[in-house]
Amino acid sequence: MEDIREQMDLANEVSDAIAQPLGVDYDEDELNKELEDLEQETLNEKLSEIDDSKQLPELGNLPPIAAKPGAAKPVRAMDDEEAQLNALAMEMQ
């Protein structure tokens, strides 16, 4: 019985030790700032690896694109409420 009591005491000590913080207090804002800095540094490294010697070809002076003459704007379909209002307006005239 004594052995069981000692094992229970030991288990309680281990449980208490695990539950106690290690005394290390982390500043979450500082950690987030450091993470942002690391992400920015990684992004900068990736951007610096881009080969910018490959440029897009010159397109020259292209005329602006104009709408085709006679092209109608798409007609918006009336919803039920608009149709009822139009019918009511026609009745009132």
C-alpha positions as a printed Julia matrix, in Angstrom:
93×3 Matrix{Float64}:
   0.0    0.0     0.0
   2.91   2.29    0.78
   4.29   1.71   -2.74
   1.0    2.79   -4.28
   0.97   5.96   -2.17
   4.55   6.79   -3.24
   3.63   6.23   -6.89
   0.59   8.51   -6.51
   2.73  11.22   -4.88
   5.28  10.92   -7.68
   2.52  11.13  -10.3
   1.14  14.26   -8.61
   4.6   15.87   -8.55
   5.08  15.15  -12.24
   1.63  16.52  -13.01
   2.33  19.71  -11.02
   5.71  20.14  -12.71
   4.16  19.84  -16.16
   1.4   22.33  -15.3
   3.85  25.01  -14.13
   5.1   27.53  -16.71
   8.82  27.46  -17.38
   9.24  31.1   -16.43
   9.76  32.11  -20.04
   7.37  34.92  -20.85
   6.97  35.51  -24.58
   5.88  38.88  -25.92
   3.37  38.01  -28.62
   3.64  41.42  -30.32
   7.4   41.06  -30.52
   7.08  37.54  -31.97
   4.55  38.76  -34.56
   6.88  41.61  -35.56
   9.78  39.18  -35.92
   7.6   36.89  -38.06
   6.61  39.81  -40.3
  10.27  40.78  -40.67
  11.21  37.22  -41.63
   8.36  37.02  -44.15
   9.41  40.36  -45.67
  13.02  39.19  -45.86
  11.94  35.99  -47.63
   9.83  38.0   -50.07
  12.73  40.35  -50.78
  15.02  37.39  -51.47
  12.49  35.87  -53.88
  12.04  39.19  -55.65
  15.78  39.67  -55.99
  16.04  36.29  -57.73
  13.7   37.38  -60.53
  15.53  37.81  -63.82
  14.44  41.25  -64.98
  16.63  41.11  -68.1
  13.7   39.5   -69.91
  11.55  42.46  -70.81
   8.27  42.49  -72.63
   8.42  43.31  -76.33
   7.58  46.82  -77.45
   4.03  47.12  -78.69
   4.52  50.4   -80.46
   1.87  53.05  -80.78
  -1.38  51.18  -81.04
  -4.6   53.1   -81.63
  -7.11  53.08  -78.8
  -9.8   50.46  -79.01
 -13.17  51.97  -79.75
 -16.57  50.4   -79.34
 -18.07  48.99  -82.5
 -20.59  51.35  -84.01
 -24.1   50.13  -83.54
 -23.13  47.92  -80.61
 -25.99  48.17  -78.19
 -25.62  48.05  -74.47
 -27.01  44.86  -72.99
 -30.58  45.25  -71.84
 -31.1   44.53  -68.19
 -33.99  42.24  -67.47
 -36.66  43.61  -65.16
 -37.27  41.84  -61.94
 -40.79  41.08  -60.7
 -41.01  44.18  -58.53
 -40.07  46.51  -61.39
 -42.56  44.79  -63.7
 -45.34  45.25  -61.12
 -44.44  48.93  -60.67
 -44.49  49.49  -64.44
 -47.86  47.75  -64.73
 -49.25  49.9   -61.93
 -47.91  53.07  -63.57
 -49.57  52.1   -66.86
 -52.89  51.53  -65.08
 -52.73  54.96  -63.46
 -52.3   56.78  -66.78
